[in-house]
Amino acid sequence: MTNVNLIDHPVIQTKLTELRDFTTDHRKFRTLLDEIAGLMVYEVTRDWPTTPKIVQTPLERMTGRVLSRPVTLVPILRAGLGMADGVLKMLPDARMGHLGVYRNEQSLEPVTYYQKLPPDIASTEVLLIDPMLATGGSGSAAVSFLKKAGVTSMKFVCLVASPEGIQTIHRTHPEVPIYTAAIDRELNNKGYILPGLGDAGDRIFGT
């Protein structure tokens, strides 16, 4: 699929398989999600621009490279928080914004209830993170909100995506790249991904 990056590294896939298992308890689920998110960072950030920086090693001066722009993580509450720590371990200088978007279980439409972003988010690289890209409604709404805040460089990072969710993001925001560890078969009539891994928020927080 165009503008979809499937990260099928064998270590990630091994951890994802354990994550899907319904016998995995919420403590182990959080640990696995944290680890997978950290591993995904390497591919997600591969094309970010860098600038030269001179440093003094114990032996001589040299020119290394550092990221050109600050980074902002924006987890979609609440499940997105489960991936945030793993990403922050790899990008410890990143700031955090938060977007509260939930899906109305009757209409399956997104409802926004909370927004808090760094004031200079428009000048940063933005990673919008949510474990599941199901109908795509919440993700699309979040991208729209970030665009209104002036964001021009963002990526949508998820663990598992449905074809329907990908199509929604492509239809509404075709320029935003999607990074995922799996593209599953379909949605059921309640908007859950099949085979999926259940409700990520419930499994993260034990609710």
C-alpha angles and dihedrals in degrees: 000000000000116000093004118119115199111201102203100167109157094235091052092047092051092053091044091054090055090046091056093053109107090217091064106107124223094260093055090039091058092048093050093046090050091051095046093049091053092049092049091056092076094062096035093056098038095109099041113127121252135196130211120263126186115223134176113236120196086267109032148338119280140171115246131171132251134181111282097216136037118256130233123193116205113188116192104234132278110002093033089069088069090067098039099081093051091052092045091056088063096037103033094165093058120116123226129233123180133215122188109206124154133181119243102233093215102045096022086222122137121254119196115214107158137030129175120159136166109263093237096046091124090070095052140078106257129209113193106199134193125147095226130045098191118148090356092228097116092041093050092048090050092050090050091051092050091049090053087054089058100259112155102165115055141136129202111227121191139157100224128016134189122218088241092054092048090051091052093053091045092050096049102029109016094168095060112095119224122215117194140160093218142017106207129203107260149309123275122226090274093055096254121139118251124246084002123134102265125255104343094200093052092047093047096049100031094240 
